[in-house]
Amino acid sequence: QVHVLESGPGLVKPSQTLSLTCTVSGGSVATRGFYWMWVRQPPGKGLQFIAYINSYGVPGYSPSLESHTSISRDTSKNQITLQLTSVTPEDTAVYYCVRGGYDVWGQGTQVTVSS
């Protein structure tokens, strides 16, 4: 059974870079036919897609976030990393690592952007 665990700093100051890590167990991040995503849920709002990375390591981004977002993977550690640069309070949300198809979710990690 595939499990996912997100980790992050919890609190980030405005204009800093946010880095989140998704560690996958019970399966490989490079398994053919699967891709992995980061989504987030701001307080009081719905889920928002951020980025994905497919089994070939090719990324894709939400157009509204692409300019300050980067997704990558480390197959040796079975991890997927998300970076958001120049964060603002509007980036405050619970961030989730999700397998394509929405069949595997992490428990989410809270990120608060505040000075």
GIVEN-V777937 format. One record per backbone hydrogen bond with DSSP energy under -1.0 kcal/mol. NH is the residue of the N-H (numbers start at 1). CO is the residue of the C=O. E is the energy in kcal/mol with one decimal. If there is no record, write none. Layout:
BEGIN
nh=NH co=CO e=E
nh=NH co=CO e=E
END
This chain:
BEGIN
nh=3 co=25 e=-2.8
nh=5 co=23 e=-2.0
nh=7 co=21 e=-2.4
nh=11 co=9 e=-1.6
nh=12 co=112 e=-2.9
nh=15 co=87 e=-3.2
nh=16 co=13 e=-1.9
nh=18 co=84 e=-3.2
nh=20 co=82 e=-2.9
nh=21 co=7 e=-2.7
nh=22 co=80 e=-2.7
nh=23 co=5 e=-2.9
nh=24 co=78 e=-2.5
nh=25 co=3 e=-2.7
nh=31 co=28 e=-1.3
nh=34 co=31 e=-1.8
nh=36 co=53 e=-2.3
nh=37 co=98 e=-3.2
nh=38 co=51 e=-2.5
nh=39 co=96 e=-2.4
nh=40 co=48 e=-2.3
nh=41 co=94 e=-2.3
nh=45 co=42 e=-2.2
nh=48 co=40 e=-3.0
nh=50 co=38 e=-2.4
nh=51 co=38 e=-1.4
nh=52 co=60 e=-2.6
nh=53 co=36 e=-2.4
nh=54 co=58 e=-2.4
nh=57 co=54 e=-2.1
nh=60 co=52 e=-2.2
nh=62 co=50 e=-2.6
nh=65 co=62 e=-1.5
nh=66 co=62 e=-1.7
nh=68 co=65 e=-1.7
nh=69 co=66 e=-1.2
nh=70 co=83 e=-2.2
nh=72 co=81 e=-2.3
nh=74 co=79 e=-2.7
nh=78 co=74 e=-1.1
nh=79 co=74 e=-2.0
nh=80 co=22 e=-2.3
nh=81 co=72 e=-2.5
nh=82 co=20 e=-2.5
nh=83 co=70 e=-2.8
nh=84 co=18 e=-2.4
nh=85 co=68 e=-2.1
nh=87 co=16 e=-2.4
nh=91 co=88 e=-2.4
nh=92 co=89 e=-1.7
nh=93 co=111 e=-1.9
nh=94 co=41 e=-1.9
nh=95 co=109 e=-2.8
nh=96 co=39 e=-3.4
nh=98 co=37 e=-2.5
nh=99 co=104 e=-2.5
nh=100 co=35 e=-3.9
nh=102 co=99 e=-2.1
nh=106 co=97 e=-1.7
nh=109 co=95 e=-2.1
nh=111 co=93 e=-2.7
nh=112 co=10 e=-3.0
nh=114 co=12 e=-2.2
END
